[in-house]
Amino acid sequence: MACSLGDADGDERIEQWGQALRGLVTRAERSRAGQLRLTLADEPDRVATLLAIARAEKVCCPFFDFSLLVGTPDVLVIDVPAGSEVVLDDFARLVPGD
């Protein structure tokens, strides 16, 4: 598991994720090992921004898998390979109140 972002770029990306997730996630749950499910508020423009960040993340960190389950409400599913679940803990910490 490797990410091609440097430290400064990585810090900026973490800030982007934090801003995008703040107030958008209504629920975060670890549904199984290697997976984090984020239930999203009905804010299409903010969801689009979140998906743009996820696409950028996938380019530098190809071990991530992001899926948007469209529904009422939408759910962003983040999957990582076995043995790298600690990365999901970092995402979960970005969700306020979690």
N, C-alpha and C positions, 0 to 999 in steps of 0.2 A: 504494500500500500504506500503510494507516494503521491505527493502533490507538487506541482511545478511552481507554485507561488512562493515568492520570497517572504521574509518576515514582515517587511513593511506592507507589501501587497496583501499578505494574509491578514494583517491587522485591519487594513481598510475593508477587506471582504467581510470580516467578522462584524465590523460596524455596519456595513450594508445589510447583512442578514438581520442584525439586531433592529435596525430602523424598519426594515420591511415586515418583520414579525410582530413588532410592538403594536398592540391594539388590533392586530388582524387575526391572531390565533385565539380561538375561544376554548380550545381544549387540546391538550397534548397527551398522547398515550403511547406507551411501548407495547404494541399489540403482540409482538413476538421478538425473540432475539434477532438483532440485526435490522429492526424496523421501528421507525417512529412515525406516527400518524398525527398530523396537525389539522384539526378542524378549523376552517377559516370563516371569518365573517363575510357577509354578502357585500363585498366591496370590489367589483370587477377590475377597476383600475389598479388597485393595490395588489390584487392577485396577479395581474399581468406583470407588474413590477417584480413581484416575488418570483414568477416563472422566468423572467429575464435573468435574475440573479442565479437561479438554479441552473439555467443553461450555461452561464459563464463558469459556474462551479464545476460542472461536468467536464468542461474543456480542460481545466487545470487539474482536476481530481477525478479521473475517469472511474474510480472505484465506487463513486456514488451513483445511485439510481433514484431519480425523482419521477414520481407519477402523480398527475392530478386526477383525482376521481371527481368528476363533475356531477353535482347533485345539489340537493338542498339539505345541508350545506355542502360546499366543496371541501375536499380533503386532500392535502398534500401528503403523499407517502414518500418517506425517505428510507431507502434500503442501503445497507452496506454489507460487505462480505463477512462471513464468520471470522471472529478474531479481531474485528475492528469496531466493535459495538461502542467503545469508549467515545468515538467521534459523535455518536448520537447523543450521548450525555452532554457534550458541548452544545449541540443544537438545542436540547431541552432546556439548558441553562439560559439560553437567549430569550426564552418565552417568559414574559413577566408573570409572576405569581406561581411559577412552577418550580 
